[in-house]
Amino acid sequence: MSAGKKVLLVEDDVFVSDVYQTKLKQEGFEVISAENGKEAMKKLEAVVPDIILLDIIMPYMDGKEVLARLKESEKWKNIPVIILTNLSQRDNVEEILQKGADDYLIKSHFTPSEVVEKIKAVLNKTNNKN
């Protein structure tokens, strides 16, 4: 199911990004990475991923702004987005989900393997809608 699926990983922490890139590649995903929201938007001009793994706190453009831009765009609004962050305040979670994120994961609560399972679940749900 994951073979050839493209994941845009938007994460400014190099160590965290490397861990997730390694795990996703092991699972057969093609990984496109961006270190901040601005870079992510630029990469989206060239490639449309199957799913986006998005951090919230990043330099230049944060994840909330990226999510808002995605959902405003005809080209990108249907790409599933999973938020992967350390922000766990209930208000943040509810706000982000209302703005169109498909899931909200707190980094410290999930292993990379569990995050991959969440990605697969969201992709399955998205594929079953079509």
The first five atom37 places (N, CA, C, CB, O) and aatype in JSON, in Angstrom:
{
  "aatype": [12, 15, 0, 7, 11, 11, 19, 10, 10, 19, 6, 3, 3, 19, 13, 19, 15, 3, 19, 18, 5, 16, 11, 10, 11, 5, 6, 7, 13, 6, 19, 9, 15, 0, 6, 2, 7, 11, 6, 0, 12, 11, 11, 10, 6, 0, 19, 19, 14, 3, 9, 9, 10, 10, 3, 9, 9, 12, 14, 18, 12, 3, 7, 11, 6, 19, 10, 0, 1, 10, 11, 6, 15, 6, 11, 17, 11, 2, 9, 14, 19, 9, 9, 10, 16, 2, 10, 15, 5, 1, 3, 2, 19, 6, 6, 9, 10, 5, 11, 7, 0, 3, 3, 18, 10, 9, 11, 15, 8, 13, 16, 14, 15, 6, 19, 19, 6, 11, 9, 11, 0, 19, 10, 2, 11, 16, 2, 2, 11, 2],
  "atom_mask": [
    [1, 1, 1, 1, 1],
    [1, 1, 1, 1, 1],
    [1, 1, 1, 1, 1],
    [1, 1, 1, 0, 1],
    [1, 1, 1, 1, 1],
    [1, 1, 1, 1, 1],
    [1, 1, 1, 1, 1],
    [1, 1, 1, 1, 1],
    [1, 1, 1, 1, 1],
    [1, 1, 1, 1, 1],
    [1, 1, 1, 1, 1],
    [1, 1, 1, 1, 1],
    [1, 1, 1, 1, 1],
    [1, 1, 1, 1, 1],
    [1, 1, 1, 1, 1],
    [1, 1, 1, 1, 1],
    [1, 1, 1, 1, 1],
    [1, 1, 1, 1, 1],
    [1, 1, 1, 1, 1],
    [1, 1, 1, 1, 1],
    [1, 1, 1, 1, 1],
    [1, 1, 1, 1, 1],
    [1, 1, 1, 1, 1],
    [1, 1, 1, 1, 1],
    [1, 1, 1, 1, 1],
    [1, 1, 1, 1, 1],
    [1, 1, 1, 1, 1],
    [1, 1, 1, 0, 1],
    [1, 1, 1, 1, 1],
    [1, 1, 1, 1, 1],
    [1, 1, 1, 1, 1],
    [1, 1, 1, 1, 1],
    [1, 1, 1, 1, 1],
    [1, 1, 1, 1, 1],
    [1, 1, 1, 1, 1],
    [1, 1, 1, 1, 1],
    [1, 1, 1, 0, 1],
    [1, 1, 1, 1, 1],
    [1, 1, 1, 1, 1],
    [1, 1, 1, 1, 1],
    [1, 1, 1, 1, 1],
    [1, 1, 1, 1, 1],
    [1, 1, 1, 1, 1],
    [1, 1, 1, 1, 1],
    [1, 1, 1, 1, 1],
    [1, 1, 1, 1, 1],
    [1, 1, 1, 1, 1],
    [1, 1, 1, 1, 1],
    [1, 1, 1, 1, 1],
    [1, 1, 1, 1, 1],
    [1, 1, 1, 1, 1],
    [1, 1, 1, 1, 1],
    [1, 1, 1, 1, 1],
    [1, 1, 1, 1, 1],
    [1, 1, 1, 1, 1],
    [1, 1, 1, 1, 1],
    [1, 1, 1, 1, 1],
    [1, 1, 1, 1, 1],
    [1, 1, 1, 1, 1],
    [1, 1, 1, 1, 1],
    [1, 1, 1, 1, 1],
    [1, 1, 1, 1, 1],
    [1, 1, 1, 0, 1],
    [1, 1, 1, 1, 1],
    [1, 1, 1, 1, 1],
    [1, 1, 1, 1, 1],
    [1, 1, 1, 1, 1],
    [1, 1, 1, 1, 1],
    [1, 1, 1, 1, 1],
    [1, 1, 1, 1, 1],
    [1, 1, 1, 1, 1],
    [1, 1, 1, 1, 1],
    [1, 1, 1, 1, 1],
    [1, 1, 1, 1, 1],
    [1, 1, 1, 1, 1],
    [1, 1, 1, 1, 1],
    [1, 1, 1, 1, 1],
    [1, 1, 1, 1, 1],
    [1, 1, 1, 1, 1],
    [1, 1, 1, 1, 1],
    [1, 1, 1, 1, 1],
    [1, 1, 1, 1, 1],
    [1, 1, 1, 1, 1],
    [1, 1, 1, 1, 1],
    [1, 1, 1, 1, 1],
    [1, 1, 1, 1, 1],
    [1, 1, 1, 1, 1],
    [1, 1, 1, 1, 1],
    [1, 1, 1, 1, 1],
    [1, 1, 1, 1, 1],
    [1, 1, 1, 1, 1],
    [1, 1, 1, 1, 1],
    [1, 1, 1, 1, 1],
    [1, 1, 1, 1, 1],
    [1, 1, 1, 1, 1],
    [1, 1, 1, 1, 1],
    [1, 1, 1, 1, 1],
    [1, 1, 1, 1, 1],
    [1, 1, 1, 1, 1],
    [1, 1, 1, 0, 1],
    [1, 1, 1, 1, 1],
    [1, 1, 1, 1, 1],
    [1, 1, 1, 1, 1],
    [1, 1, 1, 1, 1],
    [1, 1, 1, 1, 1],
    [1, 1, 1, 1, 1],
    [1, 1, 1, 1, 1],
    [1, 1, 1, 1, 1],
    [1, 1, 1, 1, 1],
    [1, 1, 1, 1, 1],
    [1, 1, 1, 1, 1],
    [1, 1, 1, 1, 1],
    [1, 1, 1, 1, 1],
    [1, 1, 1, 1, 1],
    [1, 1, 1, 1, 1],
    [1, 1, 1, 1, 1],
    [1, 1, 1, 1, 1],
    [1, 1, 1, 1, 1],
    [1, 1, 1, 1, 1],
    [1, 1, 1, 1, 1],
    [1, 1, 1, 1, 1],
    [1, 1, 1, 1, 1],
    [1, 1, 1, 1, 1],
    [1, 1, 1, 1, 1],
    [1, 1, 1, 1, 1],
    [1, 1, 1, 1, 1],
    [1, 1, 1, 1, 1],
    [1, 1, 1, 1, 1],
    [1, 1, 1, 1, 1],
    [1, 1, 1, 1, 1]
  ],
  "atom_positions": [
    [[0.82, -1.2, 0.0], [0.0, 0.0, 0.0], [0.86, 1.26, 0.0], [-0.93, 0.0, 1.21], [0.52, 2.25, -0.64]],
    [[1.99, 1.22, 0.72], [2.83, 2.42, 0.82], [3.8, 2.55, -0.35], [3.6, 2.4, 2.11], [4.37, 3.62, -0.56]],
    [[3.99, 1.49, -1.11], [4.97, 1.51, -2.2], [4.69, 2.65, -3.18], [4.97, 0.18, -2.94], [3.62, 2.72, -3.79]],
    [[5.67, 3.52, -3.31], [5.55, 4.61, -4.27], [4.74, 5.79, -3.8], [0.0, 0.0, 0.0], [4.68, 6.8, -4.5]],
    [[4.1, 5.7, -2.64], [3.33, 6.84, -2.14], [4.31, 7.92, -1.69], [2.39, 6.42, -0.96], [5.32, 7.64, -1.05]],
    [[3.98, 9.17, -2.04], [4.86, 10.29, -1.71], [4.39, 10.96, -0.42], [4.9, 11.31, -2.86], [3.22, 11.3, -0.26]],
    [[5.35, 11.15, 0.5], [5.09, 11.85, 1.75], [5.93, 13.13, 1.74], [5.43, 10.96, 2.98], [7.14, 13.08, 1.55]],
    [[5.28, 14.27, 1.95], [6.02, 15.51, 2.16], [6.18, 15.65, 3.67], [5.28, 16.76, 1.52], [5.2, 15.83, 4.4]],
    [[7.42, 15.58, 4.14], [7.74, 15.69, 5.55], [8.24, 17.11, 5.8], [8.81, 14.63, 5.99], [9.29, 17.51, 5.29]],
    [[7.49, 17.87, 6.59], [7.85, 19.26, 6.87], [8.24, 19.34, 8.35], [6.67, 20.25, 6.53], [7.38, 19.36, 9.23]],
    [[9.53, 19.4, 8.59], [10.08, 19.31, 9.95], [11.39, 20.08, 10.01], [10.28, 17.83, 10.39], [12.29, 19.83, 9.2]],
    [[11.51, 21.01, 10.97], [12.73, 21.83, 11.06], [13.83, 21.2, 11.92], [12.39, 23.19, 11.6], [14.98, 21.64, 11.86]],
    [[13.5, 20.2, 12.71], [14.49, 19.52, 13.53], [15.16, 18.44, 12.68], [13.85, 18.91, 14.82], [14.51, 17.47, 12.3]],
    [[16.44, 18.62, 12.39], [17.16, 17.73, 11.48], [17.16, 16.29, 11.99], [18.6, 18.21, 11.29], [16.97, 15.35, 11.21]],
    [[17.37, 16.1, 13.29], [17.39, 14.75, 13.85], [16.03, 14.07, 13.67], [17.78, 14.79, 15.35], [15.96, 12.94, 13.21]],
    [[14.97, 14.76, 14.04], [13.61, 14.2, 13.9], [13.31, 13.91, 12.44], [12.54, 15.18, 14.49], [12.75, 12.86, 12.11]],
    [[13.68, 14.82, 11.57], [13.46, 14.63, 10.14], [14.18, 13.39, 9.63], [13.92, 15.87, 9.36], [13.6, 12.59, 8.89]],
    [[15.43, 13.22, 10.04], [16.21, 12.06, 9.61], [15.57, 10.75, 10.08], [17.65, 12.15, 10.14], [15.48, 9.78, 9.33]],
    [[15.12, 10.72, 11.34], [14.48, 9.52, 11.89], [13.24, 9.15, 11.06], [14.09, 9.74, 13.38], [13.06, 8.0, 10.68]],
    [[12.39, 10.15, 10.79], [11.17, 9.87, 10.03], [11.45, 9.54, 8.57], [10.23, 11.05, 10.11], [10.78, 8.69, 7.98]],
    [[12.43, 10.21, 7.98], [12.78, 9.89, 6.59], [13.24, 8.44, 6.48], [13.87, 10.84, 6.07], [12.83, 7.72, 5.58]],
    [[14.09, 8.03, 7.4], [14.6, 6.65, 7.4], [13.46, 5.66, 7.54], [15.62, 6.45, 8.52], [13.37, 4.69, 6.78]],
    [[12.59, 5.88, 8.51], [11.48, 4.96, 8.76], [10.52, 4.91, 7.57], [10.71, 5.37, 10.04], [10.1, 3.83, 7.15]],
    [[10.18, 6.05, 7.03], [9.25, 6.1, 5.9], [9.83, 5.39, 4.67], [8.91, 7.55, 5.55], [9.12, 4.66, 3.97]],
    [[11.11, 5.6, 4.42], [11.76, 4.95, 3.28], [11.79, 3.44, 3.48], [13.19, 5.49, 3.08], [11.58, 2.68, 2.53]],
    [[12.05, 2.98, 4.72], [12.03, 1.54, 5.01], [10.66, 0.94, 4.72], [12.41, 1.3, 6.49], [10.55, -0.23, 4.35]],
    [[9.61, 1.75, 4.89], [8.24, 1.29, 4.68], [7.8, 1.43, 3.22], [7.29, 2.07, 5.58], [6.65, 1.14, 2.88]],
    [[8.72, 1.89, 2.35], [8.41, 1.97, 0.93], [7.87, 3.29, 0.44], [0.0, 0.0, 0.0], [7.48, 3.41, -0.72]],
    [[7.84, 4.3, 1.31], [7.38, 5.62, 0.89], [8.5, 6.38, 0.2], [6.86, 6.42, 2.1], [9.68, 6.19, 0.49]],
    [[8.1, 7.24, -0.73], [9.04, 8.2, -1.3], [8.92, 9.45, -0.44], [8.73, 8.51, -2.85], [7.82, 9.95, -0.22]],
    [[10.04, 9.96, 0.05], [10.0, 11.09, 0.99], [10.56, 12.34, 0.35], [10.77, 10.76, 2.26], [11.66, 12.35, -0.2]],
    [[9.78, 13.4, 0.44], [10.22, 14.73, 0.04], [10.29, 15.5, 1.35], [9.25, 15.42, -1.05], [9.31, 15.5, 2.1]],
    [[11.4, 16.14, 1.64], [11.48, 16.82, 2.93], [11.65, 18.32, 2.74], [12.64, 16.27, 3.75], [12.21, 18.8, 1.76]],
    [[11.14, 19.05, 3.73], [11.28, 20.5, 3.77], [11.55, 20.89, 5.22], [9.99, 21.22, 3.21], [11.0, 20.29, 6.14]],
    [[12.4, 21.9, 5.41], [12.77, 22.3, 6.76], [11.86, 23.37, 7.35], [14.18, 22.8, 6.76], [11.97, 23.67, 8.54]],
    [[10.99, 23.94, 6.55], [10.07, 24.95, 7.06], [8.89, 25.09, 6.1], [10.8, 26.32, 7.25], [8.9, 24.5, 5.01]],
    [[7.91, 25.85, 6.5], [6.71, 25.99, 5.7], [6.95, 26.65, 4.35], [0.0, 0.0, 0.0], [6.33, 26.28, 3.35]],
    [[7.84, 27.62, 4.34], [8.14, 28.31, 3.09], [8.73, 27.34, 2.06], [9.13, 29.49, 3.34], [8.34, 27.34, 0.89]],
    [[9.67, 26.52, 2.52], [10.29, 25.52, 1.64], [9.25, 24.48, 1.2], [11.48, 24.83, 2.37], [9.27, 24.03, 0.05]],
    [[8.36, 24.12, 2.1], [7.32, 23.15, 1.77], [6.42, 23.68, 0.65], [6.47, 22.82, 3.0], [6.11, 22.95, -0.29]],
    [[6.02, 24.93, 0.74], [5.15, 25.52, -0.29], [5.87, 25.53, -1.64], [4.72, 26.95, 0.11], [5.26, 25.31, -2.68]],
    [[7.16, 25.8, -1.62], [7.96, 25.82, -2.85], [8.02, 24.41, -3.46], [9.39, 26.36, -2.57], [7.89, 24.25, -4.68]],
    [[8.21, 23.4, -2.62], [8.28, 22.02, -3.12], [6.94, 21.56, -3.67], [8.74, 21.07, -2.0], [6.88, 20.76, -4.61]],
    [[5.86, 22.06, -3.09], [4.52, 21.7, -3.57], [4.25, 22.21, -4.99], [3.46, 22.25, -2.62], [3.4, 21.67, -5.69]],
    [[4.98, 23.23, -5.4], [4.83, 23.73, -6.77], [5.31, 22.68, -7.78], [5.62, 25.05, -6.94], [4.82, 22.62, -8.9]],
    [[6.29, 21.85, -7.36], [6.89, 20.89, -8.26], [6.29, 19.49, -8.15], [8.35, 20.81, -8.0], [6.26, 18.75, -9.13]],
    [[5.8, 19.13, -6.96], [5.29, 17.77, -6.76], [4.09, 17.81, -5.83], [6.4, 16.84, -6.19], [4.06, 18.57, -4.86]],
    [[3.1, 16.98, -6.12], [1.93, 16.87, -5.24], [2.02, 15.54, -4.52], [0.57, 17.0, -6.06], [1.87, 14.48, -5.13]],
    [[2.26, 15.58, -3.19], [2.41, 14.34, -2.44], [1.06, 13.67, -2.18], [3.12, 14.61, -1.12], [0.0, 14.28, -2.36]],
    [[1.12, 12.42, -1.75], [-0.1, 11.7, -1.37], [-0.56, 12.09, 0.02], [0.14, 10.19, -1.44], [-1.75, 12.0, 0.34]],
    [[0.39, 12.53, 0.85], [0.09, 12.93, 2.22], [1.19, 13.86, 2.72], [-0.05, 11.68, 3.16], [2.32, 13.81, 2.23]],
    [[0.84, 14.71, 3.69], [1.81, 15.65, 4.25], [1.9, 15.41, 5.76], [1.41, 17.14, 3.94], [0.88, 15.34, 6.45]],
    [[3.12, 15.3, 6.25], [3.41, 15.2, 7.68], [3.97, 16.56, 8.07], [4.42, 14.0, 8.02], [5.04, 16.93, 7.61]],
    [[3.25, 17.3, 8.91], [3.53, 18.72, 9.1], [3.76, 19.09, 10.55], [2.41, 19.55, 8.55], [2.9, 18.84, 11.4]],
    [[4.9, 19.69, 10.83], [5.19, 20.24, 12.15], [4.48, 21.59, 12.25], [6.75, 20.39, 12.4], [4.13, 22.19, 11.23]],
    [[4.28, 22.08, 13.47], [3.63, 23.39, 13.62], [4.65, 24.49, 13.85], [2.63, 23.36, 14.77], [4.62, 25.52, 13.16]],
    [[5.56, 24.3, 14.8], [6.5, 25.36, 15.16], [7.74, 25.25, 14.28], [6.89, 25.29, 16.66], [8.58, 24.36, 14.45]],
    [[7.83, 26.19, 13.32], [8.96, 26.22, 12.38], [9.27, 27.67, 12.02], [8.64, 25.39, 11.09], [8.41, 28.54, 12.16]],
    [[10.49, 27.92, 11.57], [10.83, 29.28, 11.14], [10.19, 29.63, 9.79], [12.35, 29.44, 11.05], [9.77, 28.75, 9.04]],
    [[10.12, 30.9, 9.5], [9.67, 31.49, 8.23], [8.16, 31.37, 8.0], [10.39, 30.83, 7.08], [7.5, 32.37, 7.72]],
    [[7.61, 30.18, 8.11], [6.16, 29.98, 7.97], [5.81, 28.76, 8.81], [5.72, 29.8, 6.44], [6.32, 27.67, 8.57]],
    [[4.91, 28.96, 9.79], [4.59, 27.83, 10.66], [3.56, 26.88, 10.04], [4.08, 28.33, 12.0], [2.99, 27.17, 8.99]],
    [[3.35, 25.78, 10.69], [2.45, 24.75, 10.17], [1.01, 25.19, 10.04], [0.0, 0.0, 0.0], [0.3, 24.74, 9.14]],
    [[0.57, 26.08, 10.93], [-0.81, 26.58, 10.84], [-1.02, 27.36, 9.54], [-1.15, 27.47, 12.05], [-2.05, 27.21, 8.88]],
    [[-0.04, 28.17, 9.18], [-0.15, 28.94, 7.95], [-0.08, 28.03, 6.72], [0.96, 30.01, 7.88], [-0.8, 28.22, 5.75]],
    [[0.81, 27.02, 6.79], [0.9, 26.06, 5.68], [-0.45, 25.36, 5.51], [2.03, 25.02, 5.93], [-0.95, 25.25, 4.4]],
    [[-1.04, 24.89, 6.6], [-2.32, 24.2, 6.55], [-3.39, 25.12, 5.94], [-2.75, 23.73, 7.96], [-4.18, 24.68, 5.1]],
    [[-3.42, 26.36, 6.37], [-4.4, 27.31, 5.84], [-4.23, 27.48, 4.33], [-4.28, 28.66, 6.55], [-5.21, 27.49, 3.59]],
    [[-3.0, 27.63, 3.88], [-2.74, 27.8, 2.44], [-3.13, 26.55, 1.65], [-1.26, 28.13, 2.2], [-3.66, 26.64, 0.54]],
    [[-2.85, 25.39, 2.23], [-3.21, 24.14, 1.55], [-4.72, 24.06, 1.36], [-2.72, 22.91, 2.36], [-5.2, 23.74, 0.27]],
    [[-5.46, 24.36, 2.4], [-6.91, 24.19, 2.36], [-7.59, 25.26, 1.5], [-7.47, 24.23, 3.77], [-8.73, 25.08, 1.08]],
    [[-6.9, 26.39, 1.25], [-7.43, 27.44, 0.37], [-7.19, 27.13, -1.1], [-6.8, 28.8, 0.73], [-7.81, 27.75, -1.97]],
    [[-6.3, 26.2, -1.39], [-5.87, 25.93, -2.75], [-6.64, 24.77, -3.39], [-4.39, 25.64, -2.78], [-6.75, 23.7, -2.8]],
    [[-7.16, 25.0, -4.58], [-7.84, 23.92, -5.31], [-6.89, 22.76, -5.57], [-8.41, 24.46, -6.64], [-7.29, 21.6, -5.53]],
    [[-5.64, 23.08, -5.85], [-4.64, 22.07, -6.2], [-4.28, 21.17, -5.0], [-3.39, 22.75, -6.74], [-4.0, 19.99, -5.18]],
    [[-4.29, 21.74, -3.8], [-3.76, 21.03, -2.63], [-4.79, 20.71, -1.56], [-2.68, 21.83, -2.03], [-4.47, 19.96, -0.63]],
    [[-5.99, 21.24, -1.65], [-6.92, 21.13, -0.51], [-7.31, 19.7, -0.15], [-8.17, 21.9, -0.82], [-7.71, 19.44, 0.98]],
    [[-7.19, 18.76, -1.09], [-7.58, 17.38, -0.8], [-6.43, 16.48, -0.36], [-8.23, 16.78, -2.0], [-6.62, 15.29, -0.12]],
    [[-5.23, 17.05, -0.25], [-4.09, 16.25, 0.24], [-4.28, 16.07, 1.75], [-2.7, 16.96, -0.09], [-4.42, 17.05, 2.47]],
    [[-4.27, 14.82, 2.22], [-4.39, 14.62, 3.67], [-3.18, 15.18, 4.4], [-4.56, 13.12, 3.99], [-2.04, 15.1, 3.92]],
    [[-3.44, 15.75, 5.58], [-2.38, 16.35, 6.38], [-2.43, 15.77, 7.79], [-2.52, 17.91, 6.42], [-3.47, 15.78, 8.45]],
    [[-1.29, 15.26, 8.24], [-1.16, 14.82, 9.63], [-0.2, 15.79, 10.31], [-0.65, 13.31, 9.72], [0.93, 15.98, 9.87]],
    [[-0.67, 16.38, 11.39], [0.17, 17.27, 12.17], [1.01, 16.41, 13.11], [-0.68, 18.32, 12.97], [0.48, 15.54, 13.8]],
    [[2.31, 16.65, 13.13], [3.24, 15.94, 14.01], [4.02, 17.01, 14.76], [4.2, 14.95, 13.21], [4.91, 17.64, 14.2]],
    [[3.68, 17.21, 16.04], [4.21, 18.35, 16.77], [4.41, 18.01, 18.24], [3.28, 19.55, 16.62], [4.02, 16.94, 18.7]],
    [[5.01, 18.93, 18.97], [5.1, 18.79, 20.42], [4.04, 19.62, 21.12], [6.49, 19.2, 20.91], [3.91, 19.54, 22.35]],
    [[3.29, 20.41, 20.38], [2.22, 21.21, 20.99], [1.05, 20.31, 21.35], [1.75, 22.34, 20.02], [0.48, 19.64, 20.49]],
    [[0.71, 20.29, 22.63], [-0.36, 19.39, 23.04], [-1.54, 20.09, 23.7], [0.2, 18.36, 23.98], [-2.44, 19.42, 24.21]],
    [[-1.55, 21.41, 23.71], [-2.68, 22.12, 24.32], [-3.96, 21.79, 23.55], [-2.42, 23.65, 24.34], [-3.99, 21.84, 22.32]],
    [[-5.0, 21.48, 24.29], [-6.28, 21.08, 23.71], [-6.8, 22.11, 22.67], [-7.31, 20.9, 24.81], [-7.34, 21.73, 21.63]],
    [[-6.63, 23.4, 22.98], [-7.09, 24.44, 22.06], [-6.41, 24.32, 20.7], [-6.83, 25.84, 22.66], [-7.05, 24.45, 19.66]],
    [[-5.09, 24.06, 20.72], [-4.35, 23.9, 19.47], [-4.87, 22.72, 18.67], [-2.87, 23.73, 19.75], [-5.09, 22.82, 17.47]],
    [[-5.06, 21.59, 19.36], [-5.52, 20.38, 18.69], [-6.85, 20.63, 18.0], [-5.64, 19.21, 19.69], [-7.01, 20.33, 16.82]],
    [[-7.81, 21.18, 18.74], [-9.14, 21.42, 18.18], [-9.1, 22.41, 17.02], [-10.08, 21.94, 19.27], [-9.76, 22.2, 16.0]],
    [[-8.33, 23.48, 17.18], [-8.22, 24.5, 16.13], [-7.67, 23.89, 14.83], [-7.32, 25.66, 16.59], [-8.21, 24.12, 13.75]],
    [[-6.6, 23.11, 14.96], [-5.96, 22.52, 13.79], [-6.89, 21.51, 13.1], [-4.64, 21.83, 14.2], [-6.98, 21.5, 11.88]],
    [[-7.57, 20.69, 13.88], [-8.48, 19.71, 13.28], [-9.65, 20.42, 12.59], [-9.01, 18.74, 14.35], [-10.1, 19.97, 11.54]],
    [[-10.14, 21.51, 13.17], [-11.22, 22.27, 12.54], [-10.76, 22.91, 11.23], [-11.74, 23.36, 13.49], [-11.56, 23.12, 10.32]],
    [[-9.48, 23.21, 11.14], [-8.94, 23.84, 9.92], [-8.63, 22.82, 8.83], [-7.69, 24.63, 10.25], [-8.17, 23.19, 7.75]],
    [[-8.88, 21.54, 9.1], [-8.77, 20.56, 8.02], [-7.7, 19.5, 8.14], [0.0, 0.0, 0.0], [-7.55, 18.69, 7.23]],
    [[-6.94, 19.48, 9.24], [-5.95, 18.41, 9.4], [-6.68, 17.08, 9.59], [-5.0, 18.7, 10.6], [-7.75, 17.04, 10.21]],
    [[-6.11, 16.02, 9.07], [-6.72, 14.7, 9.18], [-6.41, 14.0, 10.49], [-6.27, 13.83, 8.04], [-7.17, 13.15, 10.95]],
    [[-5.29, 14.36, 11.1], [-4.93, 13.79, 12.39], [-3.94, 14.73, 13.06], [-4.33, 12.35, 12.25], [-3.32, 15.56, 12.4]],
    [[-3.8, 14.59, 14.38], [-2.93, 15.44, 15.17], [-2.16, 14.54, 16.11], [-3.73, 16.54, 15.96], [-2.74, 13.97, 17.04]],
    [[-0.85, 14.39, 15.89], [-0.03, 13.5, 16.69], [1.02, 14.3, 17.46], [0.64, 12.45, 15.8], [1.66, 15.19, 16.91]],
    [[1.17, 13.97, 18.74], [2.18, 14.61, 19.57], [3.43, 13.73, 19.53], [1.66, 14.82, 21.04], [3.38, 12.56, 19.9]],
    [[4.53, 14.31, 19.07], [5.76, 13.55, 18.81], [6.14, 12.61, 19.95], [6.91, 14.5, 18.55], [6.48, 11.45, 19.72]],
    [[6.07, 13.11, 21.17], [6.54, 12.3, 22.31], [5.59, 11.14, 22.63], [6.69, 13.18, 23.53], [5.96, 10.25, 23.39]],
    [[4.39, 11.14, 22.07], [3.41, 10.08, 22.37], [3.42, 8.94, 21.36], [2.04, 10.68, 22.43], [2.77, 7.92, 21.58]],
    [[4.14, 9.09, 20.26], [4.11, 8.1, 19.19], [5.52, 7.74, 18.74], [3.3, 8.61, 18.0], [6.37, 8.61, 18.61]],
    [[5.76, 6.45, 18.49], [7.02, 6.02, 17.89], [6.93, 6.25, 16.38], [7.34, 4.5, 18.22], [5.83, 6.39, 15.85]],
    [[8.06, 6.29, 15.69], [8.0, 6.41, 14.23], [7.14, 5.31, 13.6], [9.41, 6.36, 13.65], [6.43, 5.57, 12.62]],
    [[7.2, 4.09, 14.13], [6.38, 3.0, 13.58], [4.9, 3.29, 13.73], [6.72, 1.67, 14.28], [4.11, 3.02, 12.83]],
    [[4.51, 3.85, 14.88], [3.1, 4.2, 15.1], [2.67, 5.33, 14.17], [2.88, 4.61, 16.57], [1.53, 5.34, 13.68]],
    [[3.57, 6.27, 13.92], [3.25, 7.36, 12.99], [3.04, 6.8, 11.59], [4.39, 8.44, 12.98], [2.12, 7.22, 10.88]],
    [[3.87, 5.85, 11.18], [3.7, 5.22, 9.87], [2.34, 4.53, 9.79], [4.85, 4.2, 9.59], [1.67, 4.6, 8.76]],
    [[1.92, 3.86, 10.86], [0.61, 3.22, 10.88], [-0.51, 4.24, 10.74], [0.42, 2.42, 12.18], [-1.5, 3.99, 10.05]],
    [[-0.35, 5.4, 11.38], [-1.34, 6.48, 11.25], [-1.39, 6.99, 9.81], [-1.01, 7.66, 12.22], [-2.47, 7.25, 9.27]],
    [[-0.22, 7.14, 9.19], [-0.16, 7.58, 7.79], [-0.91, 6.59, 6.9], [1.32, 7.72, 7.32], [-1.72, 6.99, 6.07]],
    [[-0.64, 5.31, 7.09], [-1.31, 4.28, 6.29], [-2.82, 4.32, 6.51], [-0.76, 2.89, 6.63], [-3.59, 4.16, 5.56]],
    [[-3.24, 4.53, 7.75], [-4.67, 4.58, 8.05], [-5.34, 5.76, 7.36], [-4.9, 4.67, 9.57], [-6.43, 5.62, 6.79]],
    [[-4.69, 6.93, 7.39], [-5.25, 8.12, 6.73], [-5.29, 7.91, 5.21], [-4.43, 9.38, 7.08], [-6.27, 8.28, 4.56]],
    [[-4.23, 7.33, 4.66], [-4.21, 7.06, 3.22], [-5.31, 6.07, 2.83], [-2.83, 6.53, 2.79], [-5.95, 6.24, 1.8]],
    [[-5.52, 5.05, 3.64], [-6.6, 4.07, 3.38], [-7.96, 4.75, 3.4], [-6.56, 2.93, 4.41], [-8.8, 4.52, 2.53]],
    [[-8.16, 5.59, 4.41], [-9.43, 6.31, 4.54], [-9.65, 7.22, 3.33], [-9.46, 7.13, 5.86], [-10.75, 7.3, 2.79]],
    [[-8.59, 7.91, 2.92], [-8.66, 8.82, 1.76], [-8.95, 8.03, 0.49], [-7.34, 9.62, 1.61], [-9.77, 8.44, -0.32]],
    [[-8.27, 6.9, 0.32], [-8.48, 6.08, -0.89], [-9.89, 5.5, -0.92], [-7.45, 4.93, -0.96], [-10.46, 5.35, -2.0]],
    [[-10.44, 5.19, 0.22], [-11.8, 4.64, 0.26], [-12.87, 5.69, -0.02], [-12.06, 4.01, 1.61], [-13.99, 5.35, -0.4]],
    [[-12.52, 6.98, 0.16], [-13.46, 8.06, -0.16], [-13.61, 8.22, -1.66], [-12.99, 9.4, 0.46], [-14.68, 8.56, -2.16]],
    [[-12.51, 7.95, -2.39], [-12.48, 8.2, -3.84], [-13.2, 7.13, -4.61], [-11.07, 8.3, -4.33], [-13.26, 7.19, -5.84]]
  ]
}
